[in-house]
Amino acid sequence: MQRFTFLFIILFSPLAIAGKISIKSQPDSAEIFIVDGSSKPVLLGKTPFESDLEEIIRNYVKSSSFVLELKKDGHDPYRVLVAKTANVDMALTATLELSQAITNIKEHDFLMNELFDVQKLIRARNFTDAINKLEDLEKKNPRLSIIPELRATAMYLNKDVEGALSYYRKAFSVNPDNADAYRMKIYLEKKLGVDSEMK
């Protein structure tokens, strides 16, 4: 879902004869569009941007108010509703939020890097650090079966067979399609002589 910001901006400057407009954004290089009623958006330029407000209103605004819209790839649009008046100075600084799709990609990328680090720790037989990292990841991602599966693997290699069984069971309960977790669960249940759960 897109997030928009709507504000009325009327900054009175009694001494101003012709107002100036200044627009900055974080990040910069956002495209600035002006929208007046039903007309198509017009590109004014990119941030940082400075211009004569009276000239912009004269050229593009026919109604009593208009919308300034800032756009940048990978970010949600930022919209501001402005009252029509040329004899003011207007300064706008906008923070554009990352779009949810980009945020998700960044989160997934971070998770993949963390899981690769865990696998390196396991290969190096640093089971304690691997398990601690997996514990933190599991708190943030409780619906991913790969995390308890990797934790079970680290425990198994560290000779904690009962703990490994517990986490293989957990991985399988989170995702019954996790065939590797299921096979290890059955194997360890037979090895320990315990009843099978969640066949």
Buried (B, 14 or more C-beta within 10 A) or exposed (E): EEEEBEEEBEBEEEEBEEBBBBBBBEEEEBBBBBBBEEEEBEEBEBBEBEBEBBEBBEEBBEEEBBBBBBBBEEBBBBBBBBEBBBBBBBEBEBEBBBBEEBEEEEEEEEBEEBBEEBBEBBEEEBBEBBBBBBEEBBEEBEEBBBBBBBBBBBBBBBEBBEBBBBBBBBBBBBBEEBEBBBEBBBEBBEEEEEEEEEE
